[in-house]
């Protein structure tokens, strides 16, 4: 049981200490992971940005992720999605809906700049917890196409089978706890308070890339 996201971030920063001084790019999956990414970046001397990915929910089961979509429109479907008999029309509609949300969030979070380019960078992808892994896998696939020097997953909690899948898409996986049985991510934190969009915006404004001003 982790106390809160701050404790998780401090412990992850310690586990990732080898990247201190190498200006890592710390990418957070909003919203909960953004305060964690800020702490990790501060401790390691890196930059913070958001990595926008949305889960694709199953029909009539909004909490069940059948896959995810990234900002480029690339869709990752979880293998079990094929067993649910989901129509192509449903997937297209849901993808369009989630893409609209991604565009809106990017406009809100970083209205004055493009996402920070991960090319040639050590990239640490942070989430407070990972369940099925579909959202994180979509994020990793999108990042890999942009040629980072190294791709690292850092998370507070995740089940063992999900961690094994993530190793196929990343160069390193750092996870503080892998409890079994694994339920919802929030059940493994004493304090799992929601993070607001305003808090995300303020954190990102405080970590604007220096290159923007040249």
GIVEN-V818487 format. One record per helix or strand of 2 or more residues. SS is the DSSP state (~ for helix, > for strand). FROM is the first residue (numbers start at 1). LEN is the number of residues. If there is no record, write none. Layout:
# GIVEN-V818487
SS_FROM_LEN, SS_FROM_LEN
This chain:
# GIVEN-V818487
~_5_11, ~_17_3, >_25_4, ~_33_12, >_47_4, >_53_6, >_61_10, >_75_3, ~_79_6, ~_88_22, >_122_9, ~_134_11, >_150_9, ~_160_7, >_172_6, ~_185_4, ~_197_9, ~_210_4
